[in-house]
Amino acid sequence: MVLFAKLVYESQYCRQTEDSNTICLAVLKYCTKYIQTVLNDSNVQVQAIGLQVLKTMTQRSANIEDISFFTFFSGELITEIFHIIHNSLKKPASKESVAIAGECLRFLVLLQTLSKANECQRGFMNLLLKAIVMIFSASEDDSSQEVSDIRTNAVRLVSSLAQIPSSAVCFKDVLLSMPVSHKQQLQGVIRASVAQHQNASPMKTMASLEIKLPVPKDSQTSSTSTLPIEGSKQKSSPPSSPVHFDQGQHGR
């Protein structure tokens, strides 16, 4: 469905007449609605598959046209991304729900990293910082280990964004333009990252979410196979995104 939307988005037919443009917009709207339905599903596994498909295809963007489409298409799904984060941190937060909230953050980091236009970079940076504020606000009274881990990694992410040259200027501009309450909360996060660095505690990798896929009935294996949401290859090769959710100590 995402590839179909991409084909329509890039089609010259959509630019020929007003009628053809109307048809293409209707198709794009249908494709967007389809993915929104997946991300709004009550089953965490379904949400995880939808996020993984979006993230993998976006990572494979080979040119400016690809990046343009995925930033456009993903922009139509931001409400669903924030909805997942909000619901994932409701008490009691489970290991699965916290993991998928982390995946949402990683996806926003990827979009901000790939964005080329200054306006897009600022837009996705603003969304990313709002998501981080949401995580801290929603988990203030939750002392579980899972929530503690995502808060710790969010602190490291903010530290990275503030210090890595490619994002530091954009981070500062967006931070200064945010509401006072959000600005103060993020400044508190930055102070926490400094204290965390001084304590030099071992870095924790946030739990990855596993996707259970059905296998053919005639298979001699078990009824489901387990696929880590990050993919097994990432254990031996570095991720493609230059800014990572659990690399808060880099760039210092």
C-alpha positions in Angstrom: 0.0 0.0 0.0 2.9 2.4 0.8 4.5 1.6 -2.6 1.2 2.1 -4.3 0.9 5.6 -2.7 4.5 6.3 -3.7 3.7 5.4 -7.3 0.7 7.7 -7.4 2.7 10.5 -5.7 5.4 10.4 -8.4 3.0 9.8 -11.4 3.1 12.4 -14.1 -0.6 11.6 -14.7 -1.5 13.4 -11.5 -0.1 16.7 -13.0 -1.9 16.6 -16.3 -5.4 17.8 -15.6 -7.5 18.9 -12.6 -9.6 15.7 -12.9 -6.5 13.5 -12.8 -5.1 15.4 -9.9 -8.4 14.8 -8.0 -8.2 11.1 -8.7 -4.7 10.9 -7.5 -5.4 12.8 -4.3 -8.3 10.4 -3.6 -6.0 7.4 -4.0 -3.4 8.9 -1.7 -6.1 9.6 0.9 -7.2 6.0 0.7 -3.6 4.7 1.1 -3.0 7.0 4.0 -6.3 5.9 5.7 -5.2 2.3 5.3 -1.9 2.8 7.1 -3.6 4.9 9.7 -6.0 2.0 10.4 -3.0 -0.3 10.9 -1.3 2.1 13.4 -4.6 2.6 15.3 -5.1 -1.1 15.7 -5.6 -2.3 19.3 -3.0 -5.1 18.7 0.5 -4.0 19.5 1.9 -6.5 17.1 -0.1 -5.0 14.2 1.2 -1.5 15.1 4.7 -2.8 15.3 4.5 -4.3 11.8 3.2 -1.0 10.4 5.9 1.0 12.1 8.6 -1.4 10.9 7.4 -1.3 7.3 7.4 2.5 7.3 10.8 2.7 9.0 12.5 0.2 6.7 11.2 1.7 3.5 12.1 5.2 4.7 15.7 4.0 5.5 16.0 2.7 2.0 15.3 6.1 0.5 17.9 6.4 -2.3 17.3 9.9 -3.6 15.7 13.2 -2.9 12.4 12.1 -4.6 12.1 9.1 -2.3 12.9 11.3 0.8 10.3 13.8 -0.4 7.6 11.2 -0.6 8.3 9.5 2.7 8.5 12.8 4.6 5.2 13.8 3.0 3.5 10.5 3.6 4.8 10.1 7.2 3.6 13.7 7.9 0.1 12.4 7.4 0.6 9.8 10.1 2.0 12.0 12.9 -1.3 12.0 14.8 -1.2 8.2 14.9 2.4 8.2 16.0 1.6 10.4 19.0 -1.5 8.4 19.7 0.7 5.3 20.0 3.2 7.0 22.3 0.4 8.3 24.6 -1.4 5.0 24.9 1.9 3.0 25.3 2.8 4.8 28.5 -0.6 4.4 30.2 -0.4 2.5 33.5 0.5 -0.3 33.8 3.1 0.2 31.0 4.4 -3.2 29.7 7.7 -4.1 28.1 5.9 -4.3 24.7 4.2 -1.0 25.0 7.3 0.9 26.1 9.3 -0.7 23.2 6.8 0.5 20.6 7.0 4.0 22.1 10.7 3.8 21.6 10.2 2.7 18.0 8.1 5.8 17.4 10.9 8.0 18.7 13.4 6.2 16.5 11.2 6.8 13.5 10.9 10.5 14.3 14.7 10.7 14.6 15.0 9.1 11.2 12.6 11.5 9.6 14.4 14.5 11.1 17.8 13.1 10.0 16.7 12.5 6.4 14.9 15.8 5.9 16.9 18.1 3.6 14.8 21.3 3.6 15.3 23.6 6.6 11.6 23.9 7.2 11.2 20.1 7.2 14.1 19.7 9.6 12.6 22.2 12.0 9.2 20.6 11.7 10.3 17.1 12.5 12.6 18.4 15.3 9.6 20.2 16.8 7.6 16.9 16.7 10.5 14.9 18.1 10.9 17.3 21.1 7.1 17.3 21.7 7.2 13.5 21.7 10.0 13.5 24.3 8.0 16.0 26.5 5.0 13.7 26.2 7.1 10.7 27.4 8.3 12.6 30.4 4.9 14.0 31.2 3.1 10.7 30.9 5.6 8.7 32.9 6.3 11.1 35.8 4.6 8.8 38.4 5.7 5.5 36.9 8.8 4.0 38.5 8.8 0.7 36.6 12.1 -0.5 35.0 10.7 -0.3 31.4 9.6 3.3 31.8 12.8 4.2 33.6 14.8 2.8 30.6 12.9 4.8 28.0 13.2 8.0 30.1 17.0 7.4 30.4 17.3 6.9 26.7 15.2 10.0 25.9 17.6 12.0 28.1 20.5 10.7 26.0 18.7 11.4 22.8 18.1 15.0 23.8 21.8 15.3 24.8 22.8 14.0 21.3 20.5 16.4 19.5 21.9 19.3 21.5 25.6 18.5 20.9 25.8 16.9 17.4 26.7 19.8 14.9 24.2 18.6 12.3 21.3 19.0 14.6 22.5 21.4 17.3 21.4 24.7 15.6 18.0 23.3 14.6 17.5 21.9 18.2 18.3 25.3 19.7 16.0 27.2 17.4 13.1 24.9 18.0 13.7 24.8 21.7 13.6 28.6 22.0 10.3 28.7 20.0 8.5 26.2 22.2 6.0 27.1 25.0 7.7 28.0 28.3 6.5 24.9 30.1 7.9 22.6 27.4 11.1 24.6 27.2 11.6 24.3 31.0 10.9 20.6 30.9 13.5 20.0 28.1 16.1 22.2 29.9 15.6 19.9 32.9 16.2 16.9 30.6 19.4 18.5 29.4 20.6 19.0 33.0 19.7 15.4 33.7 21.8 14.3 30.7 24.8 16.3 32.1 24.4 14.6 35.5 24.0 11.2 33.8 27.3 11.8 31.9 29.1 12.8 35.1 27.9 9.6 36.8 29.1 7.6 33.8 26.6 4.8 34.3 26.7 1.9 31.8 24.4 2.5 28.8 21.3 0.4 28.6 19.8 -0.7 25.3 16.0 -0.3 25.4 14.1 -3.6 24.9 13.2 -4.3 21.3 9.7 -5.3 20.3 9.3 -8.7 18.8 6.9 -9.3 15.9 5.2 -12.7 15.8 4.6 -13.8 12.2 2.4 -16.7 11.1 4.0 -19.6 9.3 2.5 -22.0 6.8 0.4 -24.8 8.3 2.6 -27.5 6.7 5.7 -26.1 8.3 7.3 -28.3 10.9 8.3 -25.4 13.0 6.2 -23.8 15.7 3.0 -21.9 14.9 4.7 -18.5 15.1 8.2 -17.2 14.3 9.7 -14.3 16.2 11.3 -11.4 14.4 12.9 -8.6 16.4 11.6 -5.3 15.3 15.1 -3.9 14.7 16.1 -6.9 12.5 18.8 -9.4 13.1 21.3 -7.7 10.7 21.6 -4.6 13.0 23.6 -6.7 15.5 26.5 -6.9 13.1 26.1 -3.7 11.1 25.6 -0.1 12.2 22.2 1.5 11.7 21.8 3.8 8.7 20.5 6.8 10.7 23.3 9.1 12.0 21.4 10.1 15.2 20.4 7.1 17.3 18.0 6.8 20.2 20.5 5.0 22.5 23.7 6.9 21.6 23.3 9.9 23.9 27.0 9.8 25.0 28.3 10.2 21.4 29.3 13.6 20.2 30.5 14.7 23.7 
